[in-house]
Amino acid sequence: MALSLALIILLCLLAEWFCTRIGLPPLVGMIAVGVVLGPSALNILDPTLLAASADLRLIALIVILLRSGLNLSKKSLRQVGRHALLLGFLPATCEALLIFSLAPFLLGISSMEAAILGCILAAVSPAVVVPPMIRFIEERRGERKSIPSMVLAGASLDDVTVIVAYSILIGIYGGKQVNIGWQVASIPLSILTGIAVGLVVGIILVSLFERFNPRATKRTLVVVGLSILLVSLGTVLERGNIPFAALIGVMTIGFVILEKRERMAHEIASKLGKIWVFAQILLFTLVGSQVQIGAALDAGLKGLALIFLALLARSVGTYLCTVGSNLNQKERLFVVLSYLPKATVQAAIGAAPLLVMQSKGMPTHPGEIILAMAVMSILVTAPLGALAINWGGRALLVQESEKH
C-alpha cells in the first residue's frame, strides 16, 4: 500500500501542477490519475488500498464538510435559508423525474429501474462542490449575498434527500418490506437529528477546549476523530432504521464552533486546510479508481444524451430555486453551474443495484446499465462541472472588499 500511496501522491502533485498551468481545476487531473492507475486501465494500485477506498474517501469527505461548517455563519444561513432549503430537493427532483420519464425509452429498462437510476444520478457531488465554495468564501466572492454558503447548505440537503429516496426504491425493488411513510418522514427527521446531535457535540467541544486549552493541532484531531465516530454512529443507526444525517451533524459541529468561538474556528479551519492537501489527493484519486471505462462506453450515445437532458432539467430546477431572491442573472447562473457535478454518491452506490440483482438472481443487464450511467455521469460532469464552477466564481461573482 505504501508504494501505491507514494505513486498517487507524486503523480497527483504533478497533475495538479499541469492542470493549474493550463487552467483546469486540479481535481480533474487527480481523477484522471485514479482512472489510469485503477482497475480499468493499468491496474497497479494495491488491492488493500482499493479495499479501504470507501473509508478513506469518507474521511476526506468529513474533512471538507467540517471546513464547510467552519465557514457557515448564522448570518449567512439566515440570509439564504429558504433558497438553500429549495436547493436541497427541487433540482434533484426535476432531474430524477426526467430520467424516470425518458430512461425506459432510451435505455430499455423498467420504470422502477429508471426511478433508481434517477436517484443515483440526481445527487450533486459535495466532493467537487464544497472545496471551491470554501475558497470563494475565503476570497470573499459573492459574500454580500452569501451565495457560496447557500450552495454549501443546499448541496448537503440534496444528498440526504436523494439517498433516502434511493434507499426506499432499492428496498422495494429488492423485495424488502418498506414503510414508505416512515421513510419519507425520515428525510426531515434525519436532518433535524443530525443538526441536534451536531449542536450538542459542538457545544461540548467548545467547553472542553476552553477548559483544557489544547493546541490547535490537537483540537483539530479531536474534531476530526469525533466526526468520524459520529458518521460511524450514523451507519449503526441507519441499520436500525433510525433517521440520522451524520454528515449534516458534522457540518453543524463546525458551525457551532464558528458561532461560539470565531478565532478557534479559524485556527481549526487553517489546520484542516493543510490536511485537505493530502485528503483531496486520496478522495479524487480513489473516486477515479472506481470508474470503469468499459461500463461507461456501454452506456453509448443514448446514455450521454440522457445525462445532458437530465442536467438541463436539473438546471431549470436550480434556477427556480433562486426566483424571488436578491441574486442577479449572473449570480443565478453561478448557482446553476454549481449544481452540475456528480462524483461522490455515484461512485459510492452506482454498483449497488447490480449487486442486489445478482444476490436476488434477477437479470443483471439493468444493473449493468445503471452502473454504466453512473460512471459516465462522473466522467462527463465532474471535470466539466469543476471547470464551470471555477470559471463562474471568477467571472460571475463579485469579490467584496474587506470593509463589507
VEXDREN-2710 file (C-alpha; in Angstrom, 1 decimal):
% VEXDREN-2710
k/r/px/py/pz
1/MET/0.0/0.0/0.0
2/ALA/2.9/2.4/0.8
3/LEU/4.2/2.2/-2.7
4/SER/0.7/2.9/-4.2
5/LEU/0.3/5.9/-1.9
6/ALA/3.7/7.3/-2.9
7/LEU/2.8/6.9/-6.6
8/ILE/-0.5/8.5/-6.1
9/ILE/1.0/11.5/-4.2
10/LEU/3.7/12.2/-6.7
11/LEU/1.5/11.8/-9.8
12/CYS/-1.3/13.9/-8.3
13/LEU/1.1/16.7/-7.4
14/LEU/2.4/16.6/-11.0
15/ALA/-1.2/16.5/-12.3
16/GLU/-2.1/19.5/-10.1
17/TRP/0.8/21.5/-11.4
18/PHE/-0.1/20.6/-15.0
19/CYS/-3.8/21.4/-14.6
20/THR/-3.0/24.7/-12.9
21/ARG/-0.7/25.7/-15.8
22/ILE/-3.4/25.0/-18.4
23/GLY/-6.3/26.5/-16.4
24/LEU/-8.0/23.2/-15.3
25/PRO/-9.2/22.6/-11.7
26/PRO/-6.6/20.2/-10.1
27/LEU/-9.3/17.6/-9.2
28/VAL/-9.6/16.8/-12.9
29/GLY/-6.0/15.7/-13.0
30/MET/-6.4/13.7/-9.8
31/ILE/-9.5/11.9/-11.0
32/ALA/-7.5/11.1/-14.3
33/VAL/-4.6/9.7/-12.2
34/GLY/-7.1/7.4/-10.4
35/VAL/-8.6/6.2/-13.7
36/VAL/-5.2/5.4/-15.2
37/LEU/-3.8/3.7/-12.1
38/GLY/-7.1/1.9/-11.3
39/PRO/-8.5/-1.5/-12.3
40/SER/-9.9/-0.1/-15.6
41/ALA/-6.5/0.8/-17.0
42/LEU/-3.1/-0.1/-15.6
43/ASN/-4.4/-1.8/-12.5
44/ILE/-1.3/-1.1/-10.4
45/LEU/-2.9/0.1/-7.2
46/ASP/-2.5/-2.2/-4.2
47/PRO/-5.8/-4.2/-3.6
48/THR/-5.6/-3.4/0.1
49/LEU/-5.8/0.3/-0.8
50/LEU/-8.8/-0.2/-3.0
51/ALA/-10.4/-2.3/-0.3
52/ALA/-10.1/0.7/2.1
53/SER/-11.2/3.1/-0.6
54/ALA/-14.7/3.7/0.8
55/ASP/-13.4/4.5/4.3
56/LEU/-10.6/6.8/3.1
57/ARG/-13.0/8.7/0.8
58/LEU/-15.4/9.1/3.7
59/ILE/-12.6/10.6/5.9
60/ALA/-11.7/13.0/3.2
61/LEU/-15.4/14.0/2.8
62/ILE/-15.6/14.6/6.5
63/VAL/-12.7/17.0/6.3
64/ILE/-14.3/19.1/3.6
65/LEU/-17.7/19.1/5.4
66/LEU/-16.0/20.2/8.6
67/ARG/-14.3/23.0/6.6
68/SER/-17.7/24.0/5.1
69/GLY/-19.3/24.1/8.6
70/LEU/-16.5/26.3/9.9
71/ASN/-17.3/28.7/7.1
72/LEU/-21.1/28.8/7.5
73/SER/-22.1/31.7/9.7
74/LYS/-25.6/32.2/11.3
75/LYS/-25.9/35.5/9.4
76/SER/-25.3/33.8/6.0
77/LEU/-27.7/30.9/6.7
78/ARG/-30.4/33.3/7.8
79/GLN/-30.0/35.2/4.6
80/VAL/-30.2/32.2/2.3
81/GLY/-32.2/29.7/4.4
82/ARG/-35.4/29.4/2.2
83/HIS/-33.5/29.2/-1.0
84/ALA/-31.0/26.7/0.4
85/LEU/-33.9/24.5/1.5
86/LEU/-35.3/24.6/-2.0
87/LEU/-31.9/23.7/-3.4
88/GLY/-32.0/20.7/-1.1
89/PHE/-34.7/18.9/-3.1
90/LEU/-36.1/20.8/-6.2
91/PRO/-33.1/20.4/-8.6
92/ALA/-32.7/16.7/-7.7
93/THR/-36.5/16.1/-8.1
94/CYS/-36.5/17.7/-11.6
95/GLU/-33.6/15.6/-12.7
96/ALA/-34.9/12.4/-11.3
97/LEU/-38.3/12.9/-12.8
98/LEU/-36.9/13.5/-16.3
99/ILE/-34.7/10.3/-16.0
100/PHE/-37.7/8.4/-14.8
101/SER/-39.7/9.5/-17.8
102/LEU/-37.1/9.0/-20.5
103/ALA/-34.8/6.2/-19.4
104/PRO/-37.3/3.3/-20.2
105/PHE/-37.4/4.5/-23.8
106/LEU/-33.8/5.4/-24.3
107/LEU/-32.2/2.6/-22.2
108/GLY/-34.8/-0.2/-22.3
109/ILE/-35.1/-0.5/-18.5
110/SER/-38.3/-0.7/-16.4
111/SER/-39.9/2.3/-14.7
112/MET/-38.7/1.1/-11.3
113/GLU/-35.1/0.7/-12.6
114/ALA/-35.4/4.2/-14.2
115/ALA/-36.5/5.6/-10.8
116/ILE/-33.5/4.0/-9.1
117/LEU/-31.2/5.4/-11.8
118/GLY/-32.8/8.8/-11.4
119/CYS/-32.0/8.9/-7.7
120/ILE/-28.4/7.8/-8.3
121/LEU/-27.7/10.4/-10.9
122/ALA/-29.6/13.2/-9.2
123/ALA/-27.2/13.6/-6.3
124/VAL/-24.8/16.6/-6.5
125/SER/-21.2/15.9/-5.5
126/PRO/-20.1/17.6/-2.3
127/ALA/-16.5/16.4/-3.1
128/VAL/-16.5/18.6/-6.2
129/VAL/-18.7/21.4/-5.0
130/VAL/-17.6/22.1/-1.4
131/PRO/-13.8/22.9/-1.9
132/PRO/-14.3/25.7/-4.4
133/MET/-17.2/27.2/-2.3
134/ILE/-14.9/27.3/0.7
135/ARG/-12.3/29.0/-1.5
136/PHE/-14.8/31.6/-2.7
137/ILE/-15.8/32.3/0.9
138/GLU/-12.2/32.9/1.8
139/GLU/-11.8/35.1/-1.3
140/ARG/-15.0/37.0/-0.3
141/ARG/-16.6/36.2/-3.7
142/GLY/-20.4/36.6/-3.5
143/GLU/-20.1/37.1/0.2
144/ARG/-22.5/40.1/0.5
145/LYS/-25.4/37.8/-0.7
146/SER/-23.9/34.6/0.9
147/ILE/-24.0/32.7/-2.4
148/PRO/-21.3/30.1/-1.7
149/SER/-22.9/29.5/1.7
150/MET/-26.3/28.9/0.1
151/VAL/-24.7/26.3/-2.3
152/LEU/-22.9/24.6/0.6
153/ALA/-26.1/24.2/2.6
154/GLY/-28.2/23.2/-0.3
155/ALA/-25.8/20.6/-1.6
156/SER/-25.7/18.9/1.8
157/LEU/-29.5/18.7/2.0
158/ASP/-29.6/17.5/-1.6
159/ASP/-27.6/14.4/-0.8
160/VAL/-29.7/13.5/2.2
161/THR/-32.9/13.7/0.2
162/VAL/-31.6/11.7/-2.8
163/ILE/-30.0/8.9/-0.7
164/VAL/-33.2/8.4/1.4
165/ALA/-35.3/8.2/-1.8
166/TYR/-32.8/5.7/-3.3
167/SER/-33.0/3.6/-0.2
168/ILE/-36.8/3.4/-0.4
169/LEU/-36.7/2.4/-4.1
170/ILE/-33.9/-0.2/-3.8
171/GLY/-35.6/-1.7/-0.8
172/ILE/-38.9/-2.1/-2.7
173/TYR/-37.1/-3.4/-5.8
174/GLY/-35.2/-6.0/-3.7
175/GLY/-38.4/-7.3/-2.2
176/LYS/-38.0/-5.8/1.3
177/GLN/-40.9/-4.6/3.4
178/VAL/-40.5/-0.8/3.3
179/ASN/-42.7/1.6/5.3
180/ILE/-42.8/4.4/2.7
181/GLY/-44.5/6.9/5.0
182/TRP/-41.8/6.4/7.6
183/GLN/-39.0/6.6/5.1
184/VAL/-40.4/9.9/3.6
185/ALA/-40.8/11.3/7.1
186/SER/-37.2/10.3/7.9
187/ILE/-35.9/12.9/5.5
188/PRO/-36.7/15.9/7.7
189/LEU/-36.2/13.8/10.9
190/SER/-32.7/12.8/9.8
191/ILE/-31.8/16.4/9.1
192/LEU/-33.2/17.6/12.5
193/THR/-31.5/14.8/14.5
194/GLY/-28.2/15.4/12.6
195/ILE/-28.4/19.1/13.5
196/ALA/-29.3/18.4/17.1
197/VAL/-26.5/16.0/17.7
198/GLY/-24.0/18.3/15.9
199/LEU/-25.2/21.2/18.2
200/VAL/-24.7/19.1/21.3
201/VAL/-21.2/17.8/20.3
202/GLY/-20.1/21.3/19.1
203/ILE/-21.1/22.9/22.4
204/ILE/-19.4/20.2/24.5
205/LEU/-16.2/20.6/22.4
206/VAL/-16.1/24.3/22.8
207/SER/-16.5/23.9/26.6
208/LEU/-13.7/21.3/26.7
209/PHE/-11.4/23.3/24.5
210/GLU/-11.8/26.3/26.7
211/ARG/-11.2/24.4/29.9
212/PHE/-8.2/22.4/28.9
213/ASN/-6.9/24.7/26.1
214/PRO/-5.1/22.2/23.9
215/ARG/-3.1/23.3/20.9
216/ALA/-4.9/24.0/17.6
217/THR/-3.5/20.8/16.1
218/LYS/-4.9/18.7/18.9
219/ARG/-8.2/20.4/18.7
220/THR/-8.4/19.7/15.0
221/LEU/-7.6/16.0/15.6
222/VAL/-10.2/15.8/18.3
223/VAL/-12.8/17.3/16.0
224/VAL/-11.9/15.0/13.1
225/GLY/-11.9/11.9/15.4
226/LEU/-15.3/12.7/16.9
227/SER/-16.7/13.4/13.4
228/ILE/-15.6/10.0/12.2
229/LEU/-17.3/8.5/15.3
230/LEU/-20.4/10.4/14.5
231/VAL/-20.5/9.1/11.0
232/SER/-19.9/5.5/12.3
233/LEU/-22.8/6.1/14.7
234/GLY/-25.0/7.1/11.8
235/THR/-24.2/3.9/10.0
236/VAL/-25.3/1.9/13.0
237/LEU/-28.5/3.9/13.4
238/GLU/-29.2/3.5/9.7
239/ARG/-29.1/-0.3/10.1
240/GLY/-31.7/0.1/12.9
241/ASN/-33.9/2.3/10.6
242/ILE/-33.3/5.3/12.8
243/PRO/-33.1/8.6/10.8
244/PHE/-29.9/10.4/11.4
245/ALA/-28.0/12.6/8.9
246/ALA/-24.5/12.2/10.2
247/LEU/-22.8/14.3/7.6
248/ILE/-25.1/17.3/8.4
249/GLY/-24.2/16.7/12.0
250/VAL/-20.5/17.0/11.1
251/MET/-21.2/20.3/9.3
252/THR/-23.1/21.5/12.4
253/ILE/-20.1/20.9/14.7
254/GLY/-18.1/23.3/12.6
255/PHE/-21.0/25.8/12.5
256/VAL/-21.3/25.8/16.4
257/ILE/-17.5/26.3/16.9
258/LEU/-17.6/29.3/14.5
259/GLU/-20.6/30.8/16.3
260/LYS/-19.2/30.3/19.8
261/ARG/-15.5/31.0/19.2
262/GLU/-14.7/32.5/15.8
263/ARG/-10.9/32.6/16.4
264/MET/-10.9/29.0/17.4
265/ALA/-12.8/28.1/14.3
266/HIS/-10.4/29.9/12.1
267/GLU/-7.5/28.1/13.7
268/ILE/-9.1/24.7/13.2
269/ALA/-10.1/25.6/9.6
270/SER/-6.5/26.5/8.9
271/LYS/-5.3/23.1/10.2
272/LEU/-8.0/21.3/8.2
273/GLY/-6.8/23.2/5.1
274/LYS/-3.4/21.6/5.5
275/ILE/-4.9/18.2/6.0
276/TRP/-7.0/18.8/2.9
277/VAL/-3.9/19.0/0.7
278/PHE/-3.4/15.2/1.3
279/ALA/-7.1/14.3/1.8
280/GLN/-8.1/15.7/-1.6
281/ILE/-5.5/13.6/-3.3
282/LEU/-6.9/10.5/-1.7
283/LEU/-10.5/11.5/-2.4
284/PHE/-10.3/12.3/-6.1
285/THR/-7.8/9.6/-7.0
286/LEU/-9.9/6.9/-5.3
287/VAL/-13.1/8.2/-6.9
288/GLY/-11.3/7.9/-10.2
289/SER/-10.1/4.4/-9.4
290/GLN/-13.8/3.4/-9.1
291/VAL/-14.5/4.4/-12.7
292/GLN/-15.0/1.5/-15.1
293/ILE/-14.3/2.8/-18.5
294/GLY/-15.8/-0.2/-20.2
295/ALA/-19.1/0.3/-18.3
296/ALA/-19.2/4.0/-19.3
297/LEU/-18.7/3.1/-23.0
298/ASP/-21.6/0.6/-22.7
299/ALA/-24.0/3.5/-22.0
300/GLY/-23.4/4.8/-25.5
301/LEU/-24.8/8.0/-27.1
302/LYS/-28.3/7.5/-25.8
303/GLY/-26.9/7.4/-22.2
304/LEU/-24.9/10.5/-22.9
305/ALA/-28.0/12.3/-24.3
306/LEU/-30.0/11.3/-21.2
307/ILE/-27.3/12.7/-18.9
308/PHE/-27.3/16.1/-20.7
309/LEU/-31.1/16.2/-20.8
310/ALA/-31.2/15.4/-17.1
311/LEU/-28.7/18.2/-16.4
312/LEU/-30.9/20.6/-18.4
313/ALA/-33.9/19.6/-16.2
314/ARG/-31.7/20.0/-13.1
315/SER/-30.6/23.5/-14.2
316/VAL/-34.2/24.5/-14.6
317/GLY/-35.0/23.3/-11.1
318/THR/-31.9/25.1/-9.7
319/TYR/-32.8/28.3/-11.4
320/LEU/-36.4/28.2/-10.0
321/CYS/-34.8/27.9/-6.5
322/THR/-33.3/31.4/-7.0
323/VAL/-36.6/33.0/-8.1
324/GLY/-37.6/35.6/-5.5
325/SER/-34.0/36.0/-4.2
326/ASN/-31.9/39.1/-4.5
327/LEU/-29.5/37.4/-6.9
328/ASN/-28.9/38.9/-10.4
329/GLN/-28.8/36.9/-13.6
330/LYS/-25.0/36.2/-13.4
331/GLU/-25.3/35.0/-9.8
332/ARG/-28.2/32.8/-10.6
333/LEU/-26.1/31.3/-13.5
334/PHE/-23.3/30.6/-11.0
335/VAL/-25.7/28.7/-8.7
336/VAL/-26.9/26.7/-11.7
337/LEU/-23.4/25.8/-12.7
338/SER/-22.5/24.8/-9.1
339/TYR/-25.2/22.1/-9.1
340/LEU/-23.9/20.2/-12.2
341/PRO/-21.0/18.0/-10.9
342/LYS/-21.5/14.3/-10.0
343/ALA/-18.9/12.0/-8.4
344/THR/-19.2/11.1/-4.7
345/VAL/-22.6/9.4/-4.5
346/GLN/-22.4/7.9/-8.0
347/ALA/-19.1/6.3/-7.1
348/ALA/-20.4/5.0/-3.8
349/ILE/-23.7/3.4/-4.9
350/GLY/-23.5/3.2/-8.7
351/ALA/-22.8/-0.6/-8.5
352/ALA/-25.3/-1.3/-5.6
353/PRO/-28.3/-2.1/-7.8
354/LEU/-26.2/-4.6/-9.8
355/LEU/-25.2/-6.3/-6.6
356/VAL/-28.9/-6.5/-5.5
357/MET/-29.9/-8.1/-8.8
358/GLN/-27.1/-10.6/-8.5
359/SER/-28.0/-11.6/-5.0
360/LYS/-31.7/-12.0/-5.8
361/GLY/-31.0/-14.0/-9.0
362/MET/-32.5/-11.3/-11.2
363/PRO/-31.4/-10.4/-14.7
364/THR/-28.3/-8.2/-14.3
365/HIS/-28.5/-6.2/-17.5
366/PRO/-30.4/-3.3/-16.0
367/GLY/-27.9/-3.1/-13.2
368/GLU/-25.1/-3.0/-15.7
369/ILE/-26.8/-0.1/-17.5
370/ILE/-27.3/1.7/-14.2
371/LEU/-23.6/1.3/-13.3
372/ALA/-22.6/2.4/-16.8
373/MET/-24.7/5.6/-16.5
374/ALA/-23.3/6.3/-13.0
375/VAL/-19.7/6.0/-14.3
376/MET/-20.5/8.1/-17.4
377/SER/-22.0/10.8/-15.3
378/ILE/-18.8/11.1/-13.3
379/LEU/-16.6/11.2/-16.4
380/VAL/-18.7/13.9/-18.0
381/THR/-19.9/16.1/-15.2
382/ALA/-17.1/16.1/-12.6
383/PRO/-14.5/17.7/-14.9
384/LEU/-17.0/19.9/-16.8
385/GLY/-18.7/20.9/-13.6
386/ALA/-15.5/21.7/-11.8
387/LEU/-14.4/23.8/-14.8
388/ALA/-17.8/25.6/-14.9
389/ILE/-17.6/26.4/-11.1
390/ASN/-14.0/27.6/-11.3
391/TRP/-14.9/29.9/-14.2
392/GLY/-18.2/31.0/-12.7
393/GLY/-16.7/32.0/-9.4
394/ARG/-14.2/34.3/-11.1
395/ALA/-16.5/35.7/-13.8
396/LEU/-19.9/35.8/-12.2
397/LEU/-19.4/36.6/-8.5
398/VAL/-18.5/40.0/-7.2
399/GLN/-15.4/39.9/-4.9
400/GLU/-16.2/42.0/-1.8
401/SER/-13.7/44.4/-0.2
402/GLU/-12.7/43.9/3.4
403/LYS/-14.9/46.8/4.6
404/HIS/-18.0/44.8/3.8
END
